Structures are given as C-alpha cells and as structure tokens.
C-alpha cells in the first residue's frame, strides 16, 4: 500500500501503576492507499490488541485520492481528488474519531492542484494550482470561507486570463485493439501554420503525440510551455494515457508490467490510428515523442511500427537495460525491476524491450534531447542510440541541454528545447515555420514580479 498524506490520531490515558503492564494503547492512522481496491481512498486504520481494523473514510469508484492532509488538532482535513486528471478539492470538518461532519467542494482556479499543506489549527490551506498555459502558482485558502486568497492577486488574475486563450484541451476516450478503453487530452493547433486559425477543426492537422514519463505517471491538463509552443505553431498536440498510466485504477496501472510492455506499444499505434481515422491528425505529418519513459517507449514504437510516424523525439529516455541498470541510481533500478523485468530472470525480455537492440528496425528520423547532468538516465543512453542509428544511415539530431538534469527546469533551457523541437518539425516538413513569440511573452510574464526566477 502506498501511504501518502498520513496523520496519526488517537491517544490513551497516561499509564499508572495499575496499568503500566497493560496492553499498548490503540493507535489510529489515516492514510491514502489503493491497498485492496482499484482506487486510492482514505482509510482509518486502528491497531488494538494485536488486531488491525480498517474502515473506509473517503472513496469513490471513479476517482483517486491524490493528496490528503489533516490539521494537528484533528478538526479539519482536505482531500484532492483526481478525476480523469482534473483536480477537485474538498474541505472536511471532522468530529470524534475523525467522523466527517461536513464536506464542502471548493472551486479551484486551475485544472490541476498539488502540494497541499494545512496549518495546525486548520484555518489556512496552501496548495499549488496550474493548468494549460497557467504556470504553477501558490494559493492560500481560508477554510472558514472556502475561498482562495491569492498571494499576488494581480499576477494571479493576469495569468488566469491568459490561460483561457485557446488552450483548454478536450478529454477524449477511445478503444485499444483488445477493447481496453484509453483516454487523452487533445490540444487543437492554432494559427496560420496549422489550420488558418480555425482551431484545428478544418481537417487533419500536423500532430504531435506526447507520451508521459513514469511509466506510472499520468497525462494531465497541466502547464507545459514547450507543448504550448507547438500549439502556437499550428501543431495539434495529443497527450494519451495508455495502459500503465495512473488515474484509471490499479489494474490499468499494472497492465503494462513486464510482458505487458508490448501491449503498451500497440496502444501508441492505436492512438495514432484513432487520431487519423477521426480526421484529427494528418498521418503524413504525425510525430511521436516523450520524456524519460515516454522517450524510451517512442523508440520502441518506432522499431515495432517503422514508418508509422514522420519523426521521433526521445528526451532522456533509456535505450538499453544492460547499460541503464548498471549506470542509474541503485534505488531507481530496484524500483524499475517489477515494471520492466529483473536482470537475470527476465534477461530475454529486457533485450526485446531495449531500443538499442531494436535499432536496425528504426527508419524514422530521431531527435535526442538530454540534460548535461542527468544522473537518472545517463547521457550515454541517448548517445549510444544516436550512434547506432547513424551507423545505419538514419537521420538523427542531438541536443545536450546545458546545466540540466533529468528534468528541464530553467526558462532558457525550455525555450532552447522548444526551438530545437520546432526546428525539427520544420525539417520534417510538418510545419512551415515556428512561432516562439508567444513563448517569449509567457516567460517574461512569468518572471515579472517573481523574485528568484532565473534564466
């Protein structure tokens, strides 16, 4: 069970001479977990007299508990629900034994929230809110009124207005070849480069399919300035949640474990075919990419379905489990074994799902992006794949992002990546020219009044 946002509750009377040798006092814990269920929920677990009793405090059949916090005085709690990737916040007034007396829904100023903290007396709650074209902002909520009190009201208003301009995605559901329901977020390209400004609905569009990392993460409607720059340049962006993603239940989360990786590859191909069949994406101008696991899977799909995509983007993805397991952080390797395979028991499987071992099947041009100081996935993972493809005459490009690790966080780094990615799309004939002007405006807007933000 994955515990998150736990809080201890329950006390016992002080021991006396008569009770000093008595059994330990009962202990009660509230925790968020998917143990024994498809969805993460909040359980009230009591340990007494050597027995464990668990009762469900909060749970729904179609949403996960992302986060749960409770005040030190046990009077107030807050829960963030994840419903198809969109956050919903509830405030809870608690009674004896953490009985929920009142539940209040609170409207959030963005589609996704995280990082909740609550004061000891339960009066104030802080959380980070973001959304498409809405950079993460820290907001304060007064629990007595249930209203957000922005730290910088003017900046929050300005950024919130900007987030409503053409960037609200559409949640799309579709079916894989084996009948499993998949979903994803569709961002219609805007501007002269894609559809003449009709929002991506004037016929099949140049399309970029972006696979999330993890593999157990989830594509959600968050702020992603690089993908937004693609939308500004007329590219329709689709961020799918194929099998192995979180947010759709425990069985779905583990559906890509080990030998399920091949079905996950098929999900990506089914995603591309769905977009083409629906008249959304132009098959001749469709590019696949992702970061970390998403980049790794993109290479595998390119080998399993050569020629399906116009190009591939691999940002810091592993390319050989032989080298990755030996070079990554030990704890990362241990965590990866149940998902991908164990070095000795699954040696044959690991070779089959190593892109480097499948390099001779890849014919699509590939753009590699890698942080200079990445210790999760070393740069040589990209370089060895680039060299293997280059030796076969496959067109490749490589960008080392200075000063970055496994995540790209600096504004100037993200602009560099956006420019390189758009130039790659131009070289493939996917778009005619890039549009970075709006990204530059957003970076300047983000830095305005935000102390400590550096290039």
N, C-alpha and C positions, 0 to 999 in steps of 0.2 A: 504494500500500500504506500502510495506517495503522499506523505503528510505535508501540508502547506498551511501557513497562517494558523498555527495551533495556539491554543491558550489553555492553561491549566485552570481548573476550577475545583471547588470543594475543599473544606477544611474540617478539622476534627478538634474536639476539646483537648486541652493540654493534658498530658499524661500525669497521673497521680500515683501514689504508692500502690493503690489498689489496682490501677490499670496499666502499670508500667510493663507488665509482661503480656498484656492483651495483644490480640492480632493487630497488624498495621491498620491505620485508618483508611477508609475508602479513598480512592483517588479518581477524579473525573477529568477527562481530557476531551476537548472539542477539536476535531480535525477534519480537514478536507481530504477525501480519498476516493478512489474508484474501486477499492477492495470489495470484492463480492458483488460488483454491479457494473453495468455498462457505462454509467455516467459518474463523474465526480460529484459527490454530495458532501454535506457536513454531517458527521456522526457525533453523537455524545457517547463516549466510551467510559464505563465505570469499572474499575478493578477493585473487588472487595472479596475477602475471604478466599483468595486464590481463584476466584471466578471472574470472567470478563463478560460484561454485558454491553452490547452496542445497540443504540436506537438511532434512527434517522431523525435529524433535526431539520435539515433543509435538503430538498432534492426535487428534480423534475425529470421526466423521461426524455426530454428533447433538448436539454441544456446542461452545460457543465459549470461547476463552481470553479471559476478561475482563481479567485482570492477570497479569503475570509479573515476579518480582523475583529477583535473584541476588546473593549476597554478594560483597563485594570480593575475598575470597580464592578465589572460584570453587568453594567446597566445597559450598555449599548453595543451593538455589533453592526457590521456592514458586510455585504456579500456582493461580489462582482460575478454576474452570470455571463457565460459565453454561449450565445445563441447563433449558430451558423457564422461565428466570427465576430458578431457585433456584441458589444458590451451592454449590460443592463445592470444598474446599481439599485440595491435595496438597502434601506436602513431598518434596523430591527431594535425594538425596545424589549428588553428581556426581564423576566420575572424570576421567581425562585427556581432553582435547578435549570437555569437557562431556558425556561419556557418562553416561547416567542409570544409576546402580548400584542405587539403592533408591528406590521410590516408596511413600509412606505416606499414606493418607487420614486426615484429621483431622475429627472431628465438630465442627460449628460450633454455637454457642448461639443462632443466629438463622438465618432463611431466606436472607438476602442479606448479603454482605460486600463490602468495598471498601477502597480507600486502604491497600494493603499497603506496609510498609517493612521492611527487614531490616538487621540490624547487619553491620558489616564482616566479622566472623568467623562469621556465620551462626548464632549461638547464640540470638538473640531475633528474633521476628517480631511486628510490631504490625499491627493491622487494625481496621476499624470494622465492627461487626455490628449488624444491625437486622432487624425483621420486623413483621408486623401487630401493632399495639398494643405494639411493642417499640421504644422510641426508640433512635437510634444510640448505641452505647457503644463506647469504645476498649478493646480487649482485647490482652493480651500473651500470646504463645505461646512456650514454650521448646521449641526444635526437637529437642533431645535426647530429650525425653519425649513430644513431640507433644501436650501438654496446655495448655489455656488457664489463665492465671494472671490473674484479673481485677484491675484496678487498685483497684476498690472492691467486694469480694466481696458485701457485704450489699446494696448498691444493685443489683448485677447479679442477685442471687438474687431480690430483690423484684420487679424489673421483668420478669424472665424468667417468674416465676409469673403475673404479670398478663397476659402475652402469650398464655397458654394459655386464657384465659377467653372462649370463644365466637367468637374472631376468626380462627381458622385457615381460610383460604379453600380453595376447591376449584378445581383446574385443569380447565377444560372445553375440549373440542375440538368444533368444528362446521365446516360447509362453506359457503362462499360460493356464490352463484348460478352462477359459472363453474367450480365444482369445486375451487377453491383452499381448502386447509384453514386455518382460523383458530383462534385459541385465546383464552382469557381467564381471569381469576381471579374467582370468584364468592364474594361475602361475603353470607351469609344474614342478613337483618334479624332483630333480636331485640327482645323487649319488647312491651309492651301495644299500642304504636302500630301495629305491623305485623301480627303473627300470633298474639297472645296468648301469646307466649313459646315457640312451637314451633320457633323457629329458621328460619323462612322456608319450611317444608315443608308448611304447611297449606293450600296453594292459591296462586294467583297473587298476588304481593306488589307493593306500591309499589316501584318500581325506579328507580335512578339509574345510567345508563351514563356512565362517566367515561373520556374519551379522553386519552391521554398526549400530551406535547409532542414536539418534535423537528423534523420528523416521525419521525426515525430512532431515537427512544428506544424504550423497552420497558416495558410494564406488568409490574411485578414485585411479589411479596408483601413490600413494604416497610412501614415505619411511615408512616401517613397519618392524622393525628389528625382532620382535617376529615371524611374519608370514614368514619372510625370513629364520629364523632358521628352521622352519618346512620344507620349500622348500629344504634347505641344507640337511635335514634328509630324503629326498625322498618322502615327502608328497606333493601331488598336492593340491594347495590352490585355492578356488574359492570365490570371494567376490561379491555377487549379489546385484543388485539394484531392489528390489521388489517394488510393489506398496507402495506409501508413501515416496519414495525417491525423493530427489530434482534432478534437471538436466534433467528431461524429460517432463517438462511442468506443469502448475498449476493443471490441472485435475488429472494427475498422482500423484502429491504431496499430494492431498487430498483424494485419492482413498481409503486410509486405515483409514480415520477418523471414530471413534466410531465403528459402526457395520461393517465397512469395515475391522476391525482387523481380522475377521475370514477368509476373502479372502487373507489377507496378510499371514496368517498361511498356507493356501493352496498353496500360491506362493512358500513357502520354500519347501514344499513337492514336488511340481512340479519341483523345481530346482534340488532336489536330484534325481528324476526320470529321468530328462533330462540328467544329468551327467552319470547316469548308462546306459541309453538307447544309449547314444552317445559313449559308450565304454571308457569314460574318467575316471570315478570313480568306484571303486570296492564297491558294496553295502554292502559287509560284513566288509569293512574297511572304512566306511564313518562316520565322526564325525561332529557334528554341534555345533557352539558356537558363541559368540559375547560379546561385552562390552556394558553396560548400557542398552539401549533399545534392543540391539542385544542379550544380555544375557536373558533378560525378554522374548523376543519372542522365543528364543531357548527352554526355559522351556515350553512355551505354545505349541509349535510344538511337543515337546516330549510327552505332555499329549494328544494331538489330534491325533498323529500318533505314538503310542507306538511301539517300536521295529524297527522303520524305520532307526534309527541311532545306531551306535555302542556305542556312548557315547555323552554326552552333556557338554559344557563348558559355565558357567554363570559367567561373570566378572561384578560385582557390578550392577546387574540388580534388579529392584524392583520385589517383589514377591506377594505383597498384596496391593491393592489400599486403603484398610481401614487403614493400617499402614503407607503406603507411603505418602498419602495425609496429614496425621496428623503429620508426622515427617520431611518432606522435607522442604526446604526453601519456604516460602509462595509464592514468585513470581514464583517459579518453578511449584508449584501446580496449580496456576491460569493459567499459560501457558499450562499446560497439560490437563485442562478440555475439551477444544474443540477437542483435538486429541483422548483422551481415553474415556471421559464421565464425566458428572457432578455428584457430590457426591449424591445428592438427586434424581434428575430426572433420572439418569442412574444407580441407585444402583444395579439393577439386572444384567445389562450389565457388570458393574465393577467386580461383583463377578465371572461372567463367564470368564472374561479375567484376573483374578488373578491366577497366577500359584499355589499359596498356596491352593486355593480352588479346584484345579485340581490335587493335589499331588497324590491322590490314583490311577490316570491313568498313572503315570510315572513309567517305569520299567528300563530305561536306566541308567547306571552309570553316575554320575554328578560330575564335578569338579567345585567348587566355588572359585572365586578369589575376594578379596575385600580389598580396601585401608583402612588402620587403621583410618585415619582421614576424611573419606568421609562424607560430610555434605549434598550432593545432594541426595544420596541414602544411608541411614544408614546401617552399617554393619549387624544390626539385620535382615534386609531383607534377606540376604543370610543365616544367622544362623537359622532363623525360618523355612526356606525351607529345609535346611540340616536336621534339627531335624525331620521334618515331613516325609521326605523320609527315614531317618534312622530308624524311628519307624516302617516302613513298610518293612524293610529289604533291601531297595535299597542301593547299594554301593555308597558312597559319599566320597569326599575329600574336604578339606577346607584349603585355604592358605590366611592368613592375611598378607598383604604387608606392612611392617613397614614404617611409616613416609609418606605414600602416601594418597592422597585424591581420588577424583572421577577419576582423570587421573593419569596414572603411568608414571612419567617423568624421574626419576633417572636411569642412566645406570645400576646400580647394581640391581635396582628393576625390570627392564625389563629383565635382564639376569635371575633373580630368577624366574620370571613368565615363561620365555621360557623353563627353565629347568624343572619346575613343569609340564608344559603343555606337553612337550615331554615325561616325565616320565609317565604321564597319558596315552599317546598314546601307550607307551611300555606295560603298564599294561593291556591294552585292546587288545594287540596283533596286533595293527595297523602297528607298525614298530618294527624292531628288536632291534635297539639301536639309541640313539640320536646323533646328531652331533652339538656340540656347539663351536667347534674350530673356525669356520669362524665368528661366532658372537663375540667371544672374540677378534679376529683380528679387526673387524669393530669398536668395542668400543674403542680399543686402538688407531686406526687410527683417529676416531672422536675426541678423547681427545688430540691428538698430535697437539700442537700449538694453541689449542683453550683455551684461558685463561678463568678461571671461571667455567669450566666444572668439576663437582664433581661426585664422585661415589654415 
